[in-house]
Structures are given as C-alpha cells and as structure tokens.
C-alpha cells in the first residue's frame, strides 16, 4: 500500500489514510485512501493468496477531468474500477477508484 500512497502523494494533492483529522480537512481537491476489506483467494480451506481491496477516493468541488486523468496515470500500474457520485450534503464529487493488490 506504500506504493499507492507514494504515487498519490506525487500528485501534489493532500492525501490521508481513511480521513483527515476533525477540523483539519483541506479545501478540495483532496484524496483519501483505505483498505476496508479483502477479497482473498482460498484453496484447501485456507487463504492461498491475500488480496487487499483498496479504495482511492478523490474529492473535488467541481468536475475536473484533468485531475482524474492524473490520478488514473498515477494508478496505471494497478487494475482499477471507477465510480462517481455527487455528495449533496458535502457539495463535493467523489470519484472512487477500487483496486485489488
């Protein structure tokens, strides 16, 4: 997961694991990433290969395709899926990249 953090940090956007401390959230854009669950491969009734599912959450106050492209380039060495939602209560876009490593 260090590789993902370093790749995201190189973008020049504030990055935190899971969340920023209360009252220390930066102005958008910013990125949070976390590993909320695994998707392990099992064989012979045991974990044969440990696979972490990592979420990279890009938050912006406006749609920013060029920043999304930079994030996607930073994640180019990983297979990822992308979803997008507008968070009305926060007035932010959340662009979610899901990765398995």
VMD Tcl script that builds the backbone (N, CA, C; Angstrom):
set m [mol new atoms 303]
animate dup $m
set s [atomselect $m all]
$s set {name element resname resid chain x y z} {
  {N N UNK 1 A 0.819 -1.186 0.000}
  {CA C UNK 1 A 0.000 0.000 0.000}
  {C C UNK 1 A 0.870 1.259 0.000}
  {N N UNK 2 A 2.113 1.142 0.428}
  {CA C UNK 2 A 3.028 2.279 0.396}
  {C C UNK 2 A 3.220 2.797 -1.022}
  {N N UNK 3 A 3.231 1.884 -1.980}
  {CA C UNK 3 A 3.412 2.276 -3.380}
  {C C UNK 3 A 2.261 3.168 -3.850}
  {N N UNK 4 A 1.061 2.834 -3.432}
  {CA C UNK 4 A -0.109 3.636 -3.803}
  {C C UNK 4 A -0.023 5.012 -3.147}
  {N N UNK 5 A 0.333 5.051 -1.871}
  {CA C UNK 5 A 0.460 6.324 -1.160}
  {C C UNK 5 A 1.483 7.226 -1.841}
  {N N UNK 6 A 2.640 6.687 -2.168}
  {CA C UNK 6 A 3.685 7.488 -2.810}
  {C C UNK 6 A 3.232 8.010 -4.173}
  {N N UNK 7 A 2.527 7.169 -4.928}
  {CA C UNK 7 A 2.027 7.586 -6.240}
  {C C UNK 7 A 1.012 8.719 -6.101}
  {N N UNK 8 A 0.138 8.625 -5.103}
  {CA C UNK 8 A -0.871 9.660 -4.892}
  {C C UNK 8 A -0.245 10.946 -4.351}
  {N N UNK 9 A 0.696 10.819 -3.453}
  {CA C UNK 9 A 1.359 11.976 -2.867}
  {C C UNK 9 A 2.083 12.799 -3.935}
  {N N UNK 10 A 2.613 12.139 -4.953}
  {CA C UNK 10 A 3.335 12.823 -6.026}
  {C C UNK 10 A 2.422 13.747 -6.846}
  {N N UNK 11 A 1.111 13.611 -6.702}
  {CA C UNK 11 A 0.171 14.444 -7.456}
  {C C UNK 11 A 0.111 15.875 -6.926}
  {N N UNK 12 A 0.599 16.107 -5.711}
  {CA C UNK 12 A 0.551 17.442 -5.132}
  {C C UNK 12 A -0.796 17.806 -4.538}
  {N N UNK 13 A -1.640 16.799 -4.318}
  {CA C UNK 13 A -2.956 16.976 -3.709}
  {C C UNK 13 A -2.862 16.400 -2.293}
  {N N UNK 14 A -3.475 17.038 -1.285}
  {CA C UNK 14 A -3.424 16.457 0.054}
  {C C UNK 14 A -3.967 15.024 0.063}
  {N N UNK 15 A -3.253 14.121 0.768}
  {CA C UNK 15 A -3.609 12.699 0.814}
  {C C UNK 15 A -3.602 12.244 2.268}
  {N N UNK 16 A -4.614 11.446 2.650}
  {CA C UNK 16 A -4.665 10.884 4.001}
  {C C UNK 16 A -5.206 9.466 3.934}
  {N N UNK 17 A -4.765 8.651 4.889}
  {CA C UNK 17 A -5.343 7.316 5.011}
  {C C UNK 17 A -6.673 7.443 5.730}
  {N N UNK 18 A -7.732 6.967 5.133}
  {CA C UNK 18 A -9.098 6.928 5.638}
  {C C UNK 18 A -9.751 8.304 5.739}
  {N N UNK 19 A -9.152 9.241 6.486}
  {CA C UNK 19 A -9.779 10.552 6.660}
  {C C UNK 19 A -8.750 11.545 7.210}
  {N N UNK 20 A -9.097 12.797 7.123}
  {CA C UNK 20 A -8.303 13.845 7.754}
  {C C UNK 20 A -8.863 14.059 9.158}
  {N N UNK 21 A -8.033 14.471 10.081}
  {CA C UNK 21 A -8.471 14.714 11.456}
  {C C UNK 21 A -9.567 15.782 11.483}
  {N N UNK 22 A -10.448 15.700 12.457}
  {CA C UNK 22 A -11.541 16.652 12.634}
  {C C UNK 22 A -10.991 18.076 12.622}
  {N N UNK 23 A -11.552 18.908 11.769}
  {CA C UNK 23 A -11.135 20.298 11.675}
  {C C UNK 23 A -9.884 20.529 10.837}
  {N N UNK 24 A -9.262 19.464 10.331}
  {CA C UNK 24 A -8.043 19.604 9.536}
  {C C UNK 24 A -8.241 19.205 8.080}
  {N N UNK 25 A -9.480 19.027 7.681}
  {CA C UNK 25 A -9.760 18.659 6.301}
  {C C UNK 25 A -9.391 19.822 5.386}
  {N N UNK 26 A -8.574 19.557 4.357}
  {CA C UNK 26 A -8.166 20.639 3.452}
  {C C UNK 26 A -9.294 21.024 2.496}
  {N N UNK 27 A -9.120 22.142 1.855}
  {CA C UNK 27 A -10.052 22.528 0.794}
  {C C UNK 27 A -9.883 21.547 -0.358}
  {N N UNK 28 A -10.963 21.266 -1.098}
  {CA C UNK 28 A -10.830 20.353 -2.232}
  {C C UNK 28 A -9.962 20.965 -3.327}
  {N N UNK 29 A -9.310 20.142 -4.107}
  {CA C UNK 29 A -9.390 18.682 -4.130}
  {C C UNK 29 A -8.482 18.046 -3.079}
  {N N UNK 30 A -8.894 16.857 -2.645}
  {CA C UNK 30 A -8.066 16.055 -1.757}
  {C C UNK 30 A -8.399 14.584 -1.969}
  {N N UNK 31 A -7.523 13.721 -1.444}
  {CA C UNK 31 A -7.665 12.279 -1.649}
  {C C UNK 31 A -7.602 11.568 -0.305}
  {N N UNK 32 A -8.485 10.604 -0.118}
  {CA C UNK 32 A -8.412 9.672 0.998}
  {C C UNK 32 A -8.317 8.273 0.396}
  {N N UNK 33 A -7.535 7.423 1.030}
  {CA C UNK 33 A -7.454 6.038 0.571}
  {C C UNK 33 A -7.531 5.128 1.783}
  {N N UNK 34 A -8.049 3.934 1.578}
  {CA C UNK 34 A -8.184 2.976 2.668}
  {C C UNK 34 A -8.325 1.566 2.123}
  {N N UNK 35 A -8.141 0.610 3.016}
  {CA C UNK 35 A -8.279 -0.811 2.664}
  {C C UNK 35 A -9.386 -1.391 3.544}
  {N N UNK 36 A -10.653 -1.193 3.159}
  {CA C UNK 36 A -11.762 -1.563 4.032}
  {C C UNK 36 A -12.074 -3.057 4.101}
  {N N UNK 37 A -11.591 -3.816 3.118}
  {CA C UNK 37 A -11.891 -5.248 3.134}
  {C C UNK 37 A -10.899 -5.990 2.242}
  {N N UNK 38 A -10.948 -7.297 2.353}
  {CA C UNK 38 A -10.094 -8.120 1.500}
  {C C UNK 38 A -10.972 -8.924 0.542}
  {N N UNK 39 A -10.342 -9.507 -0.428}
  {CA C UNK 39 A -11.013 -10.373 -1.403}
  {C C UNK 39 A -10.069 -11.544 -1.666}
  {N N UNK 40 A -9.788 -12.289 -0.611}
  {CA C UNK 40 A -8.767 -13.330 -0.646}
  {C C UNK 40 A -9.135 -14.494 -1.552}
  {N N UNK 41 A -8.100 -15.186 -2.018}
  {CA C UNK 41 A -8.260 -16.402 -2.809}
  {C C UNK 41 A -8.032 -17.578 -1.871}
  {N N UNK 42 A -9.001 -18.493 -1.825}
  {CA C UNK 42 A -8.937 -19.631 -0.922}
  {C C UNK 42 A -8.644 -20.918 -1.678}
  {N N UNK 43 A -7.900 -21.805 -1.049}
  {CA C UNK 43 A -7.638 -23.146 -1.581}
  {C C UNK 43 A -7.387 -24.075 -0.394}
  {N N UNK 44 A -7.914 -25.268 -0.483}
  {CA C UNK 44 A -7.740 -26.266 0.581}
  {C C UNK 44 A -8.144 -25.713 1.940}
  {N N UNK 45 A -9.270 -25.006 1.978}
  {CA C UNK 45 A -9.832 -24.463 3.216}
  {C C UNK 45 A -8.904 -23.496 3.953}
  {N N UNK 46 A -8.111 -22.762 3.215}
  {CA C UNK 46 A -7.252 -21.743 3.828}
  {C C UNK 46 A -7.007 -20.610 2.837}
  {N N UNK 47 A -6.483 -19.512 3.342}
  {CA C UNK 47 A -6.159 -18.380 2.472}
  {C C UNK 47 A -4.914 -18.751 1.678}
  {N N UNK 48 A -5.089 -18.905 0.371}
  {CA C UNK 48 A -3.972 -19.240 -0.511}
  {C C UNK 48 A -3.228 -17.969 -0.926}
  {N N UNK 49 A -4.002 -16.913 -1.198}
  {CA C UNK 49 A -3.393 -15.636 -1.571}
  {C C UNK 49 A -4.205 -14.507 -0.948}
  {N N UNK 50 A -3.530 -13.651 -0.190}
  {CA C UNK 50 A -4.162 -12.498 0.432}
  {C C UNK 50 A -4.283 -11.382 -0.601}
  {N N UNK 51 A -5.496 -10.870 -0.780}
  {CA C UNK 51 A -5.749 -9.799 -1.739}
  {C C UNK 51 A -6.478 -8.676 -1.017}
  {N N UNK 52 A -5.857 -7.503 -0.968}
  {CA C UNK 52 A -6.479 -6.339 -0.346}
  {C C UNK 52 A -7.278 -5.570 -1.378}
  {N N UNK 53 A -8.442 -5.141 -0.991}
  {CA C UNK 53 A -9.240 -4.253 -1.833}
  {C C UNK 53 A -9.040 -2.836 -1.298}
  {N N UNK 54 A -8.460 -1.980 -2.105}
  {CA C UNK 54 A -8.132 -0.625 -1.696}
  {C C UNK 54 A -9.046 0.355 -2.419}
  {N N UNK 55 A -9.509 1.331 -1.675}
  {CA C UNK 55 A -10.328 2.387 -2.251}
  {C C UNK 55 A -9.539 3.685 -2.240}
  {N N UNK 56 A -9.488 4.347 -3.381}
  {CA C UNK 56 A -8.892 5.673 -3.505}
  {C C UNK 56 A -10.049 6.611 -3.822}
  {N N UNK 57 A -10.269 7.581 -2.936}
  {CA C UNK 57 A -11.405 8.497 -3.057}
  {C C UNK 57 A -10.885 9.900 -3.358}
  {N N UNK 58 A -11.186 10.384 -4.538}
  {CA C UNK 58 A -10.833 11.744 -4.945}
  {C C UNK 58 A -12.049 12.634 -4.718}
  {N N UNK 59 A -11.879 13.702 -3.941}
  {CA C UNK 59 A -12.964 14.644 -3.671}
  {C C UNK 59 A -12.650 15.981 -4.329}
  {N N UNK 60 A -13.613 16.485 -5.106}
  {CA C UNK 60 A -13.459 17.778 -5.777}
  {C C UNK 60 A -14.753 18.571 -5.644}
  {N N UNK 61 A -14.645 19.885 -5.696}
  {CA C UNK 61 A -15.854 20.712 -5.630}
  {C C UNK 61 A -16.405 21.028 -7.017}
  {N N UNK 62 A -15.677 20.601 -8.037}
  {CA C UNK 62 A -16.158 20.736 -9.420}
  {C C UNK 62 A -15.588 19.560 -10.216}
  {N N UNK 63 A -16.244 19.211 -11.273}
  {CA C UNK 63 A -15.766 18.129 -12.129}
  {C C UNK 63 A -14.424 18.537 -12.726}
  {N N UNK 64 A -13.408 17.665 -12.564}
  {CA C UNK 64 A -12.053 18.008 -13.003}
  {C C UNK 64 A -11.428 16.824 -13.757}
  {N N UNK 65 A -11.783 16.663 -15.039}
  {CA C UNK 65 A -11.259 15.534 -15.818}
  {C C UNK 65 A -9.739 15.474 -15.888}
  {N N UNK 66 A -9.062 16.630 -15.873}
  {CA C UNK 66 A -7.596 16.599 -15.953}
  {C C UNK 66 A -6.990 16.033 -14.668}
  {N N UNK 67 A -7.561 16.344 -13.519}
  {CA C UNK 67 A -7.076 15.772 -12.265}
  {C C UNK 67 A -7.394 14.278 -12.204}
  {N N UNK 68 A -8.566 13.890 -12.671}
  {CA C UNK 68 A -8.906 12.465 -12.723}
  {C C UNK 68 A -7.903 11.713 -13.591}
  {N N UNK 69 A -7.519 12.304 -14.718}
  {CA C UNK 69 A -6.531 11.673 -15.602}
  {C C UNK 69 A -5.189 11.522 -14.888}
  {N N UNK 70 A -4.805 12.520 -14.093}
  {CA C UNK 70 A -3.555 12.423 -13.337}
  {C C UNK 70 A -3.620 11.300 -12.305}
  {N N UNK 71 A -4.748 11.173 -11.622}
  {CA C UNK 71 A -4.915 10.079 -10.656}
  {C C UNK 71 A -4.841 8.745 -11.384}
  {N N UNK 72 A -5.505 8.642 -12.515}
  {CA C UNK 72 A -5.506 7.401 -13.284}
  {C C UNK 72 A -4.107 7.059 -13.783}
  {N N UNK 73 A -3.343 8.059 -14.170}
  {CA C UNK 73 A -1.954 7.811 -14.576}
  {C C UNK 73 A -1.123 7.341 -13.388}
  {N N UNK 74 A -1.363 7.930 -12.208}
  {CA C UNK 74 A -0.639 7.509 -11.004}
  {C C UNK 74 A -0.968 6.064 -10.629}
  {N N UNK 75 A -2.167 5.624 -10.973}
  {CA C UNK 75 A -2.611 4.261 -10.665}
  {C C UNK 75 A -2.442 3.306 -11.848}
  {N N UNK 76 A -1.705 3.730 -12.866}
  {CA C UNK 76 A -1.603 2.971 -14.115}
  {C C UNK 76 A -1.033 1.566 -13.943}
  {N N UNK 77 A -0.222 1.353 -12.917}
  {CA C UNK 77 A 0.361 0.016 -12.729}
  {C C UNK 77 A -0.580 -0.927 -11.975}
  {N N UNK 78 A -1.788 -0.470 -11.663}
  {CA C UNK 78 A -2.792 -1.280 -10.969}
  {C C UNK 78 A -4.029 -1.418 -11.847}
  {N N UNK 79 A -4.784 -2.476 -11.642}
  {CA C UNK 79 A -6.090 -2.611 -12.291}
  {C C UNK 79 A -7.103 -1.925 -11.377}
  {N N UNK 80 A -7.915 -1.040 -11.922}
  {CA C UNK 80 A -8.864 -0.313 -11.097}
  {C C UNK 80 A -10.212 -0.203 -11.788}
  {N N UNK 81 A -11.236 0.000 -10.980}
  {CA C UNK 81 A -12.587 0.301 -11.437}
  {C C UNK 81 A -12.941 1.670 -10.883}
  {N N UNK 82 A -13.725 2.426 -11.630}
  {CA C UNK 82 A -14.037 3.807 -11.253}
  {C C UNK 82 A -15.542 4.015 -11.161}
  {N N UNK 83 A -15.968 4.698 -10.110}
  {CA C UNK 83 A -17.358 5.139 -9.991}
  {C C UNK 83 A -17.349 6.600 -9.545}
  {N N UNK 84 A -18.466 7.259 -9.747}
  {CA C UNK 84 A -18.565 8.675 -9.399}
  {C C UNK 84 A -19.931 8.953 -8.801}
  {N N UNK 85 A -19.939 9.815 -7.793}
  {CA C UNK 85 A -21.197 10.241 -7.183}
  {C C UNK 85 A -21.040 11.685 -6.710}
  {N N UNK 86 A -22.126 12.434 -6.743}
  {CA C UNK 86 A -22.119 13.781 -6.183}
  {C C UNK 86 A -22.726 13.710 -4.794}
  {N N UNK 87 A -22.017 14.212 -3.795}
  {CA C UNK 87 A -22.470 14.188 -2.409}
  {C C UNK 87 A -23.160 15.518 -2.100}
  {N N UNK 88 A -24.491 15.524 -2.151}
  {CA C UNK 88 A -25.256 16.761 -1.944}
  {C C UNK 88 A -24.948 17.421 -0.606}
  {N N UNK 89 A -24.838 16.628 0.443}
  {CA C UNK 89 A -24.628 17.189 1.779}
  {C C UNK 89 A -23.261 17.844 1.933}
  {N N UNK 90 A -22.305 17.433 1.108}
  {CA C UNK 90 A -20.946 17.976 1.178}
  {C C UNK 90 A -20.641 18.941 0.036}
  {N N UNK 91 A -21.504 18.979 -0.961}
  {CA C UNK 91 A -21.269 19.768 -2.177}
  {C C UNK 91 A -19.949 19.378 -2.836}
  {N N UNK 92 A -19.699 18.067 -2.894}
  {CA C UNK 92 A -18.462 17.538 -3.464}
  {C C UNK 92 A -18.756 16.369 -4.392}
  {N N UNK 93 A -17.898 16.213 -5.391}
  {CA C UNK 93 A -17.876 14.997 -6.193}
  {C C UNK 93 A -16.949 14.008 -5.504}
  {N N UNK 94 A -17.349 12.757 -5.473}
  {CA C UNK 94 A -16.467 11.691 -5.001}
  {C C UNK 94 A -16.203 10.765 -6.182}
  {N N UNK 95 A -14.956 10.718 -6.609}
  {CA C UNK 95 A -14.543 9.810 -7.667}
  {C C UNK 95 A -13.835 8.661 -6.945}
  {N N UNK 96 A -14.391 7.469 -7.047}
  {CA C UNK 96 A -13.893 6.313 -6.312}
  {C C UNK 96 A -13.184 5.354 -7.262}
  {N N UNK 97 A -11.949 5.032 -6.929}
  {CA C UNK 97 A -11.167 4.032 -7.656}
  {C C UNK 97 A -10.994 2.836 -6.741}
  {N N UNK 98 A -11.403 1.650 -7.197}
  {CA C UNK 98 A -11.245 0.435 -6.422}
  {C C UNK 98 A -10.164 -0.421 -7.057}
  {N N UNK 99 A -9.222 -0.861 -6.216}
  {CA C UNK 99 A -8.042 -1.591 -6.673}
  {C C UNK 99 A -7.904 -2.846 -5.838}
  {N N UNK 100 A -7.443 -3.927 -6.436}
  {CA C UNK 100 A -7.097 -5.131 -5.691}
  {C C UNK 100 A -5.613 -5.386 -5.837}
  {N N UNK 101 A -4.924 -5.556 -4.703}
  {CA C UNK 101 A -3.492 -5.842 -4.715}
  {C C UNK 101 A -3.190 -7.009 -3.795}
}
mol reanalyze $m
mol bondsrecalc $m
mol representation Tube
mol addrep $m
